[in-house]
Amino acid sequence: MRLNEMLGIRYPIIQGGMANIATGAFAAACSEAGALGLIGTGGIREAEGLRKEIHTLRERTSKPFGVNLMLMNPETEKMVQICIEEKVPVVTTGAGNPGIYMEALKEAGIKVFPVVAAPILAERMEKLGADGIIVEGTESGGHVGEMTTMTLVPQTVDSVDIPVIAAGGIADRRQLKAVFTLGAIGAQIGTILLSAEECPIHENYKEAILKAKGSDTVVTGRIAGVPVRILKNAMSREYLRLEKEGAEKMELEKFTLGSLRKAVFEGDTKMGSLMAGQTCGQVKRIRSVKEILAELCEE
């Protein structure tokens, strides 16, 4: 069974729940184009903002969609309740353990797909009752683990009995075929969607993605234990300097989150956090989400 059959969508693709980018409008565009659109909560400061984004999405599409819960968000408990009240069909989770919310989400009939970066974490999520696992390789943009998608997917497939969705390093049909061969039932994509006409990031951010080569990303936060892959720029150099000098973890995290907003909303490509995966080197032109998905899933 492929992911599209499991979720009742056209393509076996989930749109990544990127903080400050995965709005209700953008998720609606992705769902309308045949993927599972996700509303990301990483940049939502008050829980009711999530309800507003869900309503925005439903004004634009009747297709299945989901919500990505960034569990570090202090409003998460309220957001879980909103997902239940609004009958959200799918929830993905990241940046924490969803165990305390799993029973309530499952009782509400919501499919839960935690995002993990290691097979041992996938095994824990299976025991908690997850419907499937999204395994994200270090090639991806944003918060990353250590294992590559090529090693992570087959080891997780061999470790659990629930479906596995691959994320990280997937931007064309060759890579999608590869993760199917490794045992995944579908893929979650992010970097390639940054170039979409409908993607709400600043044009400067899009232009930086189009110009980037695959070697133009760097991982900040390894020393502090919060590794994040972004495009190299003045901000990344400053972050790495602060990190090496021993800056506190929370100071660095705030520095990164504030910089992401600068990139997304202000188009600051020097001091903004331009989150992107290594597939940035494959992103060459602006297209609609419909065109991106059709080409990715052509065969």
Salt bridges, closest charged atoms under 4 A:
GLU32 OE2 - LYS63 NZ 3.98
GLU48 OE1 - ARG51 NE 2.86
GLU59 OE1 - ARG60 NH1 3.94
GLU75 OE2 - LYS78 NZ 3.78
GLU85 OE1 - ARG51 NH2 2.85
GLU86 OE2 - ARG51 NH1 3.01
GLU86 OE2 - HIS55 NE2 3.10
GLU86 OE1 - ARG58 NH1 3.41
ASP131 OD1 - LYS106 NZ 2.79
GLU146 OE2 - ARG222 NH1 2.77
ASP172 OD2 - ARG174 NH2 2.54
GLU203 OE2 - LYS206 NZ 3.98
GLU238 OE2 - ARG241 NH2 2.56
GLU245 OE2 - ARG241 NH1 2.81
GLU253 OE2 - HIS143 NE2 3.42
GLU295 OE1 - ARG285 NH2 3.18
GLU295 OE1 - ARG287 NH1 3.15
GLU298 OE1 - ARG173 NH1 2.86
GLU299 OE2 - ARG173 NE 3.59
GLU299 OE1 - LYS177 NZ 2.86
